[in-house]
Amino acid sequence: MRFMMIFKATEESEAGQPPTEESLTAMGLVMAEMAEKGVLLAGDGLLPSSHGFRLQLDEGKQRVIDGPFTETKELIAGFCLIEVASREEALEWGWRCVAADGRDADAAGSSGLLEIRQVPTADFFGDNYTDEARDRNEQTFQKAAANLQKSNT
């Protein structure tokens, strides 16, 4: 089962404040463990929404809306794509990520928000997902993986 862990933005991340050294180290250790166990497929942090833009198509009219965006609770600060055996395993890794993000999940007064969403399998799309579409999708994502490998070197 694949899941996307969506790290929600905070006022601090939207203000461009980088995570603390302690938080970066803790998160790096969790990510390294997920990678070592074959759980982590991809992931990265994002710059504040002031560096982003939205594309809107409304009745055929194209519009570009530059950030920053004000609804912080809806913004994303980063993501991880993981592959695990169950929802429960995704929850376990999620709690570890929330705690590593500099917010001890067991400490009084701590806070953090991580949204976890399951990625659909081919079965979800039923007969609409033809063999041709499946083959094209496989080739596309193999090429994307190669592109990612090149961009990291």
C-alpha positions in Angstrom: 0.0 0.0 0.0 1.3 3.4 -0.9 0.6 6.5 1.1 1.5 10.1 0.8 2.4 11.8 4.0 1.6 15.5 3.7 3.4 17.8 6.1 1.2 20.8 6.8 2.7 24.3 6.7 3.0 26.4 9.9 3.3 30.1 10.4 7.0 29.6 10.9 7.5 27.6 7.6 5.4 30.1 5.7 7.6 32.9 7.1 10.6 31.2 5.6 12.0 30.0 8.9 14.0 26.8 8.3 13.6 23.9 10.7 16.0 23.8 13.7 19.2 21.7 13.4 17.7 19.3 15.9 14.5 18.9 13.9 16.5 18.5 10.6 18.7 15.8 12.2 15.8 14.0 13.8 13.8 14.0 10.5 16.8 13.0 8.5 17.3 9.9 10.8 13.7 8.9 10.4 13.9 9.3 6.6 17.1 7.3 6.5 15.5 4.5 8.4 12.5 4.5 6.1 14.8 4.4 3.1 16.9 1.6 4.6 13.7 -0.5 5.3 12.5 0.1 1.7 9.5 2.2 2.9 10.5 5.6 1.6 9.9 6.1 -2.2 10.2 9.9 -2.5 10.0 13.0 -0.4 11.1 16.6 0.0 10.4 19.9 1.7 8.8 22.9 0.0 9.6 26.6 0.0 7.0 28.9 1.5 3.9 29.7 -0.7 5.4 33.1 -1.4 7.7 31.2 -3.9 4.7 29.5 -5.5 1.8 30.1 -7.8 -1.5 28.6 -8.6 -3.0 28.0 -12.0 -6.8 28.5 -12.3 -8.9 27.5 -15.3 -12.4 29.1 -15.0 -14.8 28.6 -18.0 -11.8 28.4 -20.4 -10.1 31.5 -18.9 -6.5 30.8 -17.6 -5.3 32.7 -14.6 -2.0 32.6 -12.7 -2.2 33.6 -9.0 1.1 34.3 -7.3 1.7 33.4 -3.7 1.9 33.9 -0.8 -1.4 32.3 0.1 -3.1 33.2 3.4 -4.8 30.0 4.4 -1.8 28.4 6.2 -3.9 25.4 7.5 -4.4 24.3 3.8 -0.8 24.8 2.7 1.9 22.1 2.4 5.4 22.3 3.8 6.6 18.9 2.5 5.7 15.4 1.6 6.9 11.8 1.6 5.6 8.9 -0.5 5.9 5.6 1.3 5.1 2.0 0.7 4.0 -0.1 3.6 2.0 -3.2 4.4 -0.9 -1.6 6.2 -2.6 1.6 7.3 -1.3 0.9 10.8 2.3 0.9 9.6 1.6 4.2 7.8 0.3 5.6 11.1 3.4 4.4 13.0 5.7 6.1 10.5 3.5 9.2 10.5 3.7 9.5 14.3 7.5 9.2 14.1 7.7 11.9 11.5 5.5 14.3 13.6 7.7 13.7 16.6 10.9 14.1 14.6 9.6 17.4 13.2 10.7 19.0 16.5 7.4 18.3 18.2 7.5 15.5 20.7 4.1 13.8 20.2 4.1 12.7 23.9 5.0 16.1 25.4 2.3 18.3 27.0 1.5 21.3 24.8 3.1 19.8 21.7 1.4 20.2 18.3 1.8 19.1 14.7 -0.3 18.1 11.8 0.4 15.4 9.2 -2.1 14.3 6.7 -1.8 10.8 5.3 -3.6 9.8 2.1 -3.6 6.4 0.4 -2.5 6.3 -3.2 -4.9 4.2 -5.3 -3.9 1.0 -7.0 -4.7 0.2 -10.6 -7.9 -1.7 -9.4 -9.4 1.6 -8.3 -9.8 2.7 -11.9 -11.5 -0.5 -13.0 -12.0 -1.1 -16.8 -11.0 2.5 -17.5 -7.4 1.6 -16.9 -6.6 -0.3 -20.1 -3.5 -2.4 -20.7 -2.3 0.4 -23.0 -2.7 3.0 -20.2 -1.0 0.7 -17.7 2.0 0.1 -20.0 2.3 3.9 -20.8 2.1 4.7 -17.0 4.8 2.2 -16.2 7.1 3.6 -18.9 6.3 7.2 -17.7 7.2 6.5 -14.1 10.3 4.5 -15.0 11.5 7.6 -17.0 10.5 9.8 -14.1 12.6 7.7 -11.7 15.5 8.1 -14.0 15.0 11.8 -14.3 14.9 12.1 -10.5 18.1 10.1 -10.2 19.8 12.5 -12.6 18.5 15.6 -10.8 20.0 14.4 -7.5 23.5 13.9 -8.9 
